[in-house]
Amino acid sequence: MTSALPNPMTGRTTSRKALVRRPSPRLADGLVTHIDRTPVDPALALRQWEVYVVALRAHGWETVELPALDDCPDGVFVEDTMVVHRNVAVMGRPGAESRRPETATAEEAVTGLGCSLNRIREPGTLEGGDVLKIGDTLYVGRGGRTSGDGIRQLRAALEPLGARVVAVPVSKVLHLKSAVTALPDGTVIGYPPLVDDPAAFPRFLPVPEESGAHVVLLGGGKLLMAASAPRSAELFADLGYEPVPVDISEFEKMEGCVTCLSVRLRGLYG
């Protein structure tokens, strides 16, 4: 299955690429902030990650594997390293100092793919898991990992490109996208007990399970989501979407979800 789509106006092709990084054998030593720490099986995590990568490839995404960072337990959550809008990658500055070494290899990868670069600079902090993109609107969670200064810097970098940056509160979960993501039609989905302000979004659909709030849009109405949310999968199927469940139990123990295991780059021209 190809990951390149022709642009009928220019004849150029756009590609769909996903940056991924295999989990560190020290995954269990990663940061946990809003849930109790439970035992993690690193070998099972690696197998689950491999299935996740295969699922992306099977649905037309070309995966780009970043160098392994065995000394960075949270490095598998590669989405936190950046925010990409159009062909511009804004490299984050993680709120957790232990995660800052993760950005260098991610920056090298997006540069190699032809992205223009910008960076969040000290004292600002911003992690990609706090950014929910719906069209040209970027909702950014202001919470424990992303600061007001980081949001201001992101706004300055992307609003000249036509983006609209909207800050929303995050206090009940690690990142904004730990609480909400969005369906292909732009409807925001979330598990109500973990969403600070559902009214911040023009359209909000509650889901019955915490892990049901997280979907990756694969294209063609297909939604990559956690196998731990079967009732949410039924809801999405009733709405005409096709759930693609994957087991990510070991990453859920570390406050991870399907979105944070990759950076999806849509519409890069080649």
C-alpha positions as protocol buffer text, in pm:
chain_id: "A"
residue {
  index: 1
  type: MET
  ca { x: 0 y: 0 z: 0 }
}
residue {
  index: 2
  type: THR
  ca { x: 145 y: 333 z: -104 }
}
residue {
  index: 3
  type: SER
  ca { x: 191 y: 629 z: 129 }
}
residue {
  index: 4
  type: ALA
  ca { x: 215 y: 885 z: -154 }
}
residue {
  index: 5
  type: LEU
  ca { x: -90 y: 1072 z: -278 }
}
residue {
  index: 6
  type: PRO
  ca { x: -92 y: 1292 z: -593 }
}
residue {
  index: 7
  type: ASN
  ca { x: -189 y: 1658 z: -574 }
}
residue {
  index: 8
  type: PRO
  ca { x: -425 y: 1709 z: -871 }
}
residue {
  index: 9
  type: MET
  ca { x: -332 y: 2079 z: -897 }
}
residue {
  index: 10
  type: THR
  ca { x: 47 y: 2043 z: -910 }
}
residue {
  index: 11
  type: GLY
  ca { x: 118 y: 1683 z: -1000 }
}
residue {
  index: 12
  type: ARG
  ca { x: 348 y: 1657 z: -698 }
}
residue {
  index: 13
  type: THR
  ca { x: 294 y: 1384 z: -445 }
}
residue {
  index: 14
  type: THR
  ca { x: 234 y: 1414 z: -76 }
}
residue {
  index: 15
  type: SER
  ca { x: 356 y: 1149 z: 161 }
}
residue {
  index: 16
  type: ARG
  ca { x: 231 y: 1022 z: 492 }
}
residue {
  index: 17
  type: LYS
  ca { x: 518 y: 942 z: 724 }
}
residue {
  index: 18
  type: ALA
  ca { x: 519 y: 842 z: 1089 }
}
residue {
  index: 19
  type: LEU
  ca { x: 820 y: 890 z: 1314 }
}
residue {
  index: 20
  type: VAL
  ca { x: 857 y: 614 z: 1571 }
}
residue {
  index: 21
  type: ARG
  ca { x: 1116 y: 504 z: 1826 }
}
residue {
  index: 22
  type: ARG
  ca { x: 1143 y: 158 z: 1977 }
}
residue {
  index: 23
  type: PRO
  ca { x: 1093 y: 140 z: 2352 }
}
residue {
  index: 24
  type: SER
  ca { x: 1386 y: 149 z: 2587 }
}
residue {
  index: 25
  type: PRO
  ca { x: 1451 y: -164 z: 2796 }
}
residue {
  index: 26
  type: ARG
  ca { x: 1420 y: 84 z: 3086 }
}
residue {
  index: 27
  type: LEU
  ca { x: 1060 y: 177 z: 2997 }
}
residue {
  index: 28
  type: ALA
  ca { x: 945 y: 87 z: 3348 }
}
residue {
  index: 29
  type: ASP
  ca { x: 1169 y: 366 z: 3488 }
}
residue {
  index: 30
  type: GLY
  ca { x: 980 y: 633 z: 3294 }
}
residue {
  index: 31
  type: LEU
  ca { x: 788 y: 918 z: 3451 }
}
residue {
  index: 32
  type: VAL
  ca { x: 442 y: 860 z: 3599 }
}
residue {
  index: 33
  type: THR
  ca { x: 247 y: 1157 z: 3733 }
}
residue {
  index: 34
  type: HIS
  ca { x: -130 y: 1099 z: 3746 }
}
residue {
  index: 35
  type: ILE
  ca { x: -160 y: 722 z: 3796 }
}
residue {
  index: 36
  type: ASP
  ca { x: -12 y: 466 z: 4032 }
}
residue {
  index: 37
  type: ARG
  ca { x: 302 y: 291 z: 3910 }
}
residue {
  index: 38
  type: THR
  ca { x: 247 y: -75 z: 3818 }
}
residue {
  index: 39
  type: PRO
  ca { x: 491 y: -338 z: 3687 }
}
residue {
  index: 40
  type: VAL
  ca { x: 580 y: -310 z: 3317 }
}
residue {
  index: 41
  type: ASP
  ca { x: 699 y: -597 z: 3098 }
}
residue {
  index: 42
  type: PRO
  ca { x: 963 y: -449 z: 2860 }
}
residue {
  index: 43
  type: ALA
  ca { x: 962 y: -755 z: 2633 }
}
residue {
  index: 44
  type: LEU
  ca { x: 585 y: -738 z: 2593 }
}
residue {
  index: 45
  type: ALA
  ca { x: 609 y: -363 z: 2534 }
}
residue {
  index: 46
  type: LEU
  ca { x: 849 y: -422 z: 2246 }
}
residue {
  index: 47
  type: ARG
  ca { x: 615 y: -676 z: 2087 }
}
residue {
  index: 48
  type: GLN
  ca { x: 321 y: -436 z: 2125 }
}
residue {
  index: 49
  type: TRP
  ca { x: 524 y: -155 z: 1970 }
}
residue {
  index: 50
  type: GLU
  ca { x: 612 y: -376 z: 1673 }
}
residue {
  index: 51
  type: VAL
  ca { x: 242 y: -452 z: 1617 }
}
residue {
  index: 52
  type: TYR
  ca { x: 164 y: -80 z: 1639 }
}
residue {
  index: 53
  type: VAL
  ca { x: 424 y: -4 z: 1371 }
}
residue {
  index: 54
  type: VAL
  ca { x: 289 y: -280 z: 1147 }
}
residue {
  index: 55
  type: ALA
  ca { x: -61 y: -135 z: 1182 }
}
residue {
  index: 56
  type: LEU
  ca { x: 61 y: 206 z: 1064 }
}
residue {
  index: 57
  type: ARG
  ca { x: 236 y: 52 z: 765 }
}
residue {
  index: 58
  type: ALA
  ca { x: -64 y: -164 z: 676 }
}
residue {
  index: 59
  type: HIS
  ca { x: -274 y: 151 z: 643 }
}
residue {
  index: 60
  type: GLY
  ca { x: -45 y: 344 z: 414 }
}
residue {
  index: 61
  type: TRP
  ca { x: 199 y: 512 z: 650 }
}
residue {
  index: 62
  type: GLU
  ca { x: 571 y: 497 z: 584 }
}
residue {
  index: 63
  type: THR
  ca { x: 743 y: 463 z: 920 }
}
residue {
  index: 64
  type: VAL
  ca { x: 1072 y: 634 z: 996 }
}
residue {
  index: 65
  type: GLU
  ca { x: 1245 y: 482 z: 1297 }
}
residue {
  index: 66
  type: LEU
  ca { x: 1446 y: 723 z: 1507 }
}
residue {
  index: 67
  type: PRO
  ca { x: 1767 y: 602 z: 1675 }
}
residue {
  index: 68
  type: ALA
  ca { x: 1706 y: 405 z: 1992 }
}
residue {
  index: 69
  type: LEU
  ca { x: 1767 y: 587 z: 2320 }
}
residue {
  index: 70
  type: ASP
  ca { x: 1808 y: 313 z: 2577 }
}
residue {
  index: 71
  type: ASP
  ca { x: 1898 y: 564 z: 2849 }
}
residue {
  index: 72
  type: CYS
  ca { x: 1575 y: 761 z: 2794 }
}
residue {
  index: 73
  type: PRO
  ca { x: 1292 y: 553 z: 2942 }
}
residue {
  index: 74
  type: ASP
  ca { x: 1023 y: 780 z: 2794 }
}
residue {
  index: 75
  type: GLY
  ca { x: 1183 y: 808 z: 2449 }
}
residue {
  index: 76
  type: VAL
  ca { x: 923 y: 581 z: 2287 }
}
residue {
  index: 77
  type: PHE
  ca { x: 666 y: 861 z: 2335 }
}
residue {
  index: 78
  type: VAL
  ca { x: 813 y: 1044 z: 2039 }
}
residue {
  index: 79
  type: GLU
  ca { x: 511 y: 1268 z: 1976 }
}
residue {
  index: 80
  type: ASP
  ca { x: 622 y: 1487 z: 2267 }
}
residue {
  index: 81
  type: THR
  ca { x: 937 y: 1601 z: 2085 }
}
residue {
  index: 82
  type: MET
  ca { x: 766 y: 1834 z: 1835 }
}
residue {
  index: 83
  type: VAL
  ca { x: 461 y: 1995 z: 1679 }
}
residue {
  index: 84
  type: VAL
  ca { x: 432 y: 1984 z: 1300 }
}
residue {
  index: 85
  type: HIS
  ca { x: 212 y: 2223 z: 1102 }
}
residue {
  index: 86
  type: ARG
  ca { x: 228 y: 2202 z: 726 }
}
residue {
  index: 87
  type: ASN
  ca { x: 602 y: 2168 z: 652 }
}
residue {
  index: 88
  type: VAL
  ca { x: 721 y: 2340 z: 971 }
}
residue {
  index: 89
  type: ALA
  ca { x: 837 y: 2141 z: 1272 }
}
residue {
  index: 90
  type: VAL
  ca { x: 847 y: 2329 z: 1600 }
}
residue {
  index: 91
  type: MET
  ca { x: 1080 y: 2134 z: 1824 }
}
residue {
  index: 92
  type: GLY
  ca { x: 951 y: 2114 z: 2178 }
}
residue {
  index: 93
  type: ARG
  ca { x: 1130 y: 2177 z: 2502 }
}
residue {
  index: 94
  type: PRO
  ca { x: 1003 y: 1908 z: 2738 }
}
residue {
  index: 95
  type: GLY
  ca { x: 875 y: 2019 z: 3075 }
}
residue {
  index: 96
  type: ALA
  ca { x: 1049 y: 1720 z: 3229 }
}
residue {
  index: 97
  type: GLU
  ca { x: 1423 y: 1787 z: 3215 }
}
residue {
  index: 98
  type: SER
  ca { x: 1500 y: 1415 z: 3190 }
}
residue {
  index: 99
  type: ARG
  ca { x: 1324 y: 1407 z: 2851 }
}
residue {
  index: 100
  type: ARG
  ca { x: 1515 y: 1690 z: 2684 }
}
residue {
  index: 101
  type: PRO
  ca { x: 1782 y: 1463 z: 2528 }
}
residue {
  index: 102
  type: GLU
  ca { x: 1505 y: 1305 z: 2316 }
}
residue {
  index: 103
  type: THR
  ca { x: 1466 y: 1604 z: 2084 }
}
residue {
  index: 104
  type: ALA
  ca { x: 1805 y: 1605 z: 1908 }
}
residue {
  index: 105
  type: THR
  ca { x: 1759 y: 1287 z: 1701 }
}
residue {
  index: 106
  type: ALA
  ca { x: 1396 y: 1381 z: 1630 }
}
residue {
  index: 107
  type: GLU
  ca { x: 1514 y: 1716 z: 1494 }
}
residue {
  index: 108
  type: GLU
  ca { x: 1766 y: 1544 z: 1268 }
}
residue {
  index: 109
  type: ALA
  ca { x: 1491 y: 1320 z: 1130 }
}
residue {
  index: 110
  type: VAL
  ca { x: 1245 y: 1595 z: 1040 }
}
residue {
  index: 111
  type: THR
  ca { x: 1524 y: 1804 z: 889 }
}
residue {
  index: 112
  type: GLY
  ca { x: 1613 y: 1509 z: 669 }
}
residue {
  index: 113
  type: LEU
  ca { x: 1250 y: 1486 z: 558 }
}
residue {
  index: 114
  type: GLY
  ca { x: 1257 y: 1847 z: 439 }
}
residue {
  index: 115
  type: CYS
  ca { x: 1076 y: 2023 z: 721 }
}
residue {
  index: 116
  type: SER
  ca { x: 1161 y: 2379 z: 814 }
}
residue {
  index: 117
  type: LEU
  ca { x: 1253 y: 2415 z: 1181 }
}
residue {
  index: 118
  type: ASN
  ca { x: 1161 y: 2634 z: 1470 }
}
residue {
  index: 119
  type: ARG
  ca { x: 1226 y: 2572 z: 1839 }
}
residue {
  index: 120
  type: ILE
  ca { x: 1073 y: 2641 z: 2177 }
}
residue {
  index: 121
  type: ARG
  ca { x: 1341 y: 2818 z: 2375 }
}
residue {
  index: 122
  type: GLU
  ca { x: 1415 y: 2860 z: 2744 }
}
residue {
  index: 123
  type: PRO
  ca { x: 1231 y: 2937 z: 2967 }
}
residue {
  index: 124
  type: GLY
  ca { x: 933 y: 2809 z: 2765 }
}
residue {
  index: 125
  type: THR
  ca { x: 834 y: 2443 z: 2775 }
}
residue {
  index: 126
  type: LEU
  ca { x: 610 y: 2256 z: 2535 }
}
residue {
  index: 127
  type: GLU
  ca { x: 545 y: 1887 z: 2468 }
}
residue {
  index: 128
  type: GLY
  ca { x: 372 y: 1765 z: 2154 }
}
residue {
  index: 129
  type: GLY
  ca { x: 127 y: 1553 z: 2350 }
}
residue {
  index: 130
  type: ASP
  ca { x: -31 y: 1877 z: 2466 }
}
residue {
  index: 131
  type: VAL
  ca { x: -122 y: 1983 z: 2110 }
}
residue {
  index: 132
  type: LEU
  ca { x: -443 y: 1867 z: 1940 }
}
residue {
  index: 133
  type: LYS
  ca { x: -462 y: 1975 z: 1574 }
}
residue {
  index: 134
  type: ILE
  ca { x: -800 y: 2004 z: 1403 }
}
residue {
  index: 135
  type: GLY
  ca { x: -748 y: 2158 z: 1063 }
}
residue {
  index: 136
  type: ASP
  ca { x: -562 y: 2484 z: 1113 }
}
residue {
  index: 137
  type: THR
  ca { x: -667 y: 2511 z: 1478 }
}
residue {
  index: 138
  type: LEU
  ca { x: -421 y: 2391 z: 1740 }
}
residue {
  index: 139
  type: TYR
  ca { x: -558 y: 2339 z: 2090 }
}
residue {
  index: 140
  type: VAL
  ca { x: -269 y: 2350 z: 2337 }
}
residue {
  index: 141
  type: GLY
  ca { x: -295 y: 2222 z: 2692 }
}
residue {
  index: 142
  type: ARG
  ca { x: -155 y: 2449 z: 2959 }
}
residue {
  index: 143
  type: GLY
  ca { x: -58 y: 2215 z: 3239 }
}
residue {
  index: 144
  type: GLY
  ca { x: 232 y: 2044 z: 3407 }
}
residue {
  index: 145
  type: ARG
  ca { x: 450 y: 1996 z: 3098 }
}
residue {
  index: 146
  type: THR
  ca { x: 362 y: 2292 z: 2874 }
}
residue {
  index: 147
  type: SER
  ca { x: 397 y: 2650 z: 2998 }
}
residue {
  index: 148
  type: GLY
  ca { x: 232 y: 2975 z: 2901 }
}
residue {
  index: 149
  type: ASP
  ca { x: 559 y: 3096 z: 2750 }
}
residue {
  index: 150
  type: GLY
  ca { x: 582 y: 2779 z: 2542 }
}
residue {
  index: 151
  type: ILE
  ca { x: 232 y: 2843 z: 2410 }
}
residue {
  index: 152
  type: ARG
  ca { x: 321 y: 3204 z: 2326 }
}
residue {
  index: 153
  type: GLN
  ca { x: 626 y: 3088 z: 2134 }
}
residue {
  index: 154
  type: LEU
  ca { x: 422 y: 2829 z: 1943 }
}
residue {
  index: 155
  type: ARG
  ca { x: 165 y: 3096 z: 1855 }
}
residue {
  index: 156
  type: ALA
  ca { x: 439 y: 3328 z: 1730 }
}
residue {
  index: 157
  type: ALA
  ca { x: 587 y: 3052 z: 1515 }
}
residue {
  index: 158
  type: LEU
  ca { x: 269 y: 2917 z: 1358 }
}
residue {
  index: 159
  type: GLU
  ca { x: 6 y: 3190 z: 1344 }
}
residue {
  index: 160
  type: PRO
  ca { x: 191 y: 3364 z: 1055 }
}
residue {
  index: 161
  type: LEU
  ca { x: 137 y: 3035 z: 865 }
}
residue {
  index: 162
  type: GLY
  ca { x: -240 y: 3054 z: 913 }
}
residue {
  index: 163
  type: ALA
  ca { x: -267 y: 2846 z: 1230 }
}
residue {
  index: 164
  type: ARG
  ca { x: -493 y: 2942 z: 1520 }
}
residue {
  index: 165
  type: VAL
  ca { x: -348 y: 2851 z: 1860 }
}
residue {
  index: 166
  type: VAL
  ca { x: -601 y: 2811 z: 2141 }
}
residue {
  index: 167
  type: ALA
  ca { x: -485 y: 2749 z: 2498 }
}
residue {
  index: 168
  type: VAL
  ca { x: -698 y: 2519 z: 2714 }
}
residue {
  index: 169
  type: PRO
  ca { x: -649 y: 2406 z: 3076 }
}
residue {
  index: 170
  type: VAL
  ca { x: -509 y: 2062 z: 3164 }
}
residue {
  index: 171
  type: SER
  ca { x: -496 y: 1953 z: 3527 }
}
residue {
  index: 172
  type: LYS
  ca { x: -637 y: 1599 z: 3547 }
}
residue {
  index: 173
  type: VAL
  ca { x: -405 y: 1414 z: 3306 }
}
residue {
  index: 174
  type: LEU
  ca { x: -47 y: 1428 z: 3182 }
}
residue {
  index: 175
  type: HIS
  ca { x: -116 y: 1593 z: 2845 }
}
residue {
  index: 176
  type: LEU
  ca { x: -413 y: 1740 z: 2662 }
}
residue {
  index: 177
  type: LYS
  ca { x: -417 y: 1439 z: 2430 }
}
residue {
  index: 178
  type: SER
  ca { x: -428 y: 1212 z: 2733 }
}
residue {
  index: 179
  type: ALA
  ca { x: -782 y: 1351 z: 2771 }
}
residue {
  index: 180
  type: VAL
  ca { x: -905 y: 1430 z: 2420 }
}
residue {
  index: 181
  type: THR
  ca { x: -840 y: 1365 z: 2053 }
}
residue {
  index: 182
  type: ALA
  ca { x: -1065 y: 1420 z: 1750 }
}
residue {
  index: 183
  type: LEU
  ca { x: -1258 y: 1221 z: 1493 }
}
residue {
  index: 184
  type: PRO
  ca { x: -1209 y: 1284 z: 1120 }
}
residue {
  index: 185
  type: ASP
  ca { x: -1502 y: 1528 z: 1113 }
}
residue {
  index: 186
  type: GLY
  ca { x: -1341 y: 1743 z: 1382 }
}
residue {
  index: 187
  type: THR
  ca { x: -1557 y: 1626 z: 1672 }
}
residue {
  index: 188
  type: VAL
  ca { x: -1348 y: 1619 z: 1988 }
}
residue {
  index: 189
  type: ILE
  ca { x: -1382 y: 1299 z: 2189 }
}
residue {
  index: 190
  type: GLY
  ca { x: -1300 y: 1259 z: 2555 }
}
residue {
  index: 191
  type: TYR
  ca { x: -1371 y: 1076 z: 2878 }
}
residue {
  index: 192
  type: PRO
  ca { x: -1560 y: 1343 z: 3076 }
}
residue {
  index: 193
  type: PRO
  ca { x: -1405 y: 1286 z: 3423 }
}
residue {
  index: 194
  type: LEU
  ca { x: -1062 y: 1371 z: 3278 }
}
residue {
  index: 195
  type: VAL
  ca { x: -1154 y: 1672 z: 3063 }
}
residue {
  index: 196
  type: ASP
  ca { x: -1114 y: 2009 z: 3234 }
}
residue {
  index: 197
  type: ASP
  ca { x: -1347 y: 2204 z: 3006 }
}
residue {
  index: 198
  type: PRO
  ca { x: -1545 y: 2020 z: 2735 }
}
residue {
  index: 199
  type: ALA
  ca { x: -1702 y: 2356 z: 2640 }
}
residue {
  index: 200
  type: ALA
  ca { x: -1361 y: 2469 z: 2509 }
}
residue {
  index: 201
  type: PHE
  ca { x: -1435 y: 2267 z: 2196 }
}
residue {
  index: 202
  type: PRO
  ca { x: -1712 y: 2350 z: 1947 }
}
residue {
  index: 203
  type: ARG
  ca { x: -1823 y: 1986 z: 1929 }
}
residue {
  index: 204
  type: PHE
  ca { x: -1756 y: 1738 z: 2208 }
}
residue {
  index: 205
  type: LEU
  ca { x: -1856 y: 1370 z: 2220 }
}
residue {
  index: 206
  type: PRO
  ca { x: -1815 y: 1182 z: 2550 }
}
residue {
  index: 207
  type: VAL
  ca { x: -1677 y: 828 z: 2533 }
}
residue {
  index: 208
  type: PRO
  ca { x: -1739 y: 554 z: 2789 }
}
residue {
  index: 209
  type: GLU
  ca { x: -1376 y: 458 z: 2859 }
}
residue {
  index: 210
  type: GLU
  ca { x: -1065 y: 656 z: 2939 }
}
residue {
  index: 211
  type: SER
  ca { x: -859 y: 488 z: 2667 }
}
residue {
  index: 212
  type: GLY
  ca { x: -1142 y: 543 z: 2419 }
}
residue {
  index: 213
  type: ALA
  ca { x: -1050 y: 912 z: 2409 }
}
residue {
  index: 214
  type: HIS
  ca { x: -739 y: 841 z: 2202 }
}
residue {
  index: 215
  type: VAL
  ca { x: -749 y: 778 z: 1827 }
}
residue {
  index: 216
  type: VAL
  ca { x: -500 y: 812 z: 1544 }
}
residue {
  index: 217
  type: LEU
  ca { x: -660 y: 901 z: 1211 }
}
residue {
  index: 218
  type: LEU
  ca { x: -525 y: 645 z: 965 }
}
residue {
  index: 219
  type: GLY
  ca { x: -726 y: 774 z: 669 }
}
residue {
  index: 220
  type: GLY
  ca { x: -1039 y: 645 z: 502 }
}
residue {
  index: 221
  type: GLY
  ca { x: -1238 y: 663 z: 825 }
}
residue {
  index: 222
  type: LYS
  ca { x: -1011 y: 416 z: 1001 }
}
residue {
  index: 223
  type: LEU
  ca { x: -920 y: 487 z: 1362 }
}
residue {
  index: 224
  type: LEU
  ca { x: -617 y: 332 z: 1532 }
}
residue {
  index: 225
  type: MET
  ca { x: -710 y: 294 z: 1898 }
}
residue {
  index: 226
  type: ALA
  ca { x: -637 y: 93 z: 2211 }
}
residue {
  index: 227
  type: ALA
  ca { x: -784 y: -254 z: 2243 }
}
residue {
  index: 228
  type: SER
  ca { x: -873 y: -165 z: 2602 }
}
residue {
  index: 229
  type: ALA
  ca { x: -1170 y: 47 z: 2485 }
}
residue {
  index: 230
  type: PRO
  ca { x: -1418 y: -195 z: 2322 }
}
residue {
  index: 231
  type: ARG
  ca { x: -1728 y: 8 z: 2409 }
}
residue {
  index: 232
  type: SER
  ca { x: -1577 y: 319 z: 2255 }
}
residue {
  index: 233
  type: ALA
  ca { x: -1489 y: 114 z: 1947 }
}
residue {
  index: 234
  type: GLU
  ca { x: -1855 y: 14 z: 1920 }
}
residue {
  index: 235
  type: LEU
  ca { x: -1957 y: 378 z: 1944 }
}
residue {
  index: 236
  type: PHE
  ca { x: -1720 y: 478 z: 1664 }
}
residue {
  index: 237
  type: ALA
  ca { x: -1839 y: 189 z: 1447 }
}
residue {
  index: 238
  type: ASP
  ca { x: -2198 y: 306 z: 1497 }
}
residue {
  index: 239
  type: LEU
  ca { x: -2088 y: 647 z: 1370 }
}
residue {
  index: 240
  type: GLY
  ca { x: -1957 y: 489 z: 1050 }
}
residue {
  index: 241
  type: TYR
  ca { x: -1588 y: 467 z: 1134 }
}
residue {
  index: 242
  type: GLU
  ca { x: -1368 y: 156 z: 1130 }
}
residue {
  index: 243
  type: PRO
  ca { x: -1177 y: 97 z: 1455 }
}
residue {
  index: 244
  type: VAL
  ca { x: -833 y: -63 z: 1425 }
}
residue {
  index: 245
  type: PRO
  ca { x: -755 y: -187 z: 1779 }
}
residue {
  index: 246
  type: VAL
  ca { x: -402 y: -254 z: 1904 }
}
residue {
  index: 247
  type: ASP
  ca { x: -296 y: -374 z: 2248 }
}
residue {
  index: 248
  type: ILE
  ca { x: -76 y: -111 z: 2416 }
}
residue {
  index: 249
  type: SER
  ca { x: -127 y: -219 z: 2777 }
}
residue {
  index: 250
  type: GLU
  ca { x: 238 y: -172 z: 2879 }
}
residue {
  index: 251
  type: PHE
  ca { x: 244 y: 185 z: 2750 }
}
residue {
  index: 252
  type: GLU
  ca { x: -88 y: 265 z: 2919 }
}
residue {
  index: 253
  type: LYS
  ca { x: 83 y: 176 z: 3248 }
}
residue {
  index: 254
  type: MET
  ca { x: 320 y: 466 z: 3174 }
}
residue {
  index: 255
  type: GLU
  ca { x: 43 y: 713 z: 3084 }
}
residue {
  index: 256
  type: GLY
  ca { x: 96 y: 644 z: 2715 }
}
residue {
  index: 257
  type: CYS
  ca { x: -162 y: 610 z: 2440 }
}
residue {
  index: 258
  type: VAL
  ca { x: -178 y: 544 z: 2065 }
}
residue {
  index: 259
  type: THR
  ca { x: -115 y: 906 z: 1970 }
}
residue {
  index: 260
  type: CYS
  ca { x: 208 y: 956 z: 2163 }
}
residue {
  index: 261
  type: LEU
  ca { x: 384 y: 655 z: 2009 }
}
residue {
  index: 262
  type: SER
  ca { x: 436 y: 834 z: 1676 }
}
residue {
  index: 263
  type: VAL
  ca { x: 458 y: 1172 z: 1505 }
}
residue {
  index: 264
  type: ARG
  ca { x: 234 y: 1170 z: 1199 }
}
residue {
  index: 265
  type: LEU
  ca { x: 354 y: 1388 z: 912 }
}
residue {
  index: 266
  type: ARG
  ca { x: 79 y: 1447 z: 656 }
}
residue {
  index: 267
  type: GLY
  ca { x: 115 y: 1631 z: 329 }
}
residue {
  index: 268
  type: LEU
  ca { x: 492 y: 1658 z: 298 }
}
residue {
  index: 269
  type: TYR
  ca { x: 557 y: 1729 z: -70 }
}
residue {
  index: 270
  type: GLY
  ca { x: 809 y: 1531 z: -265 }
}
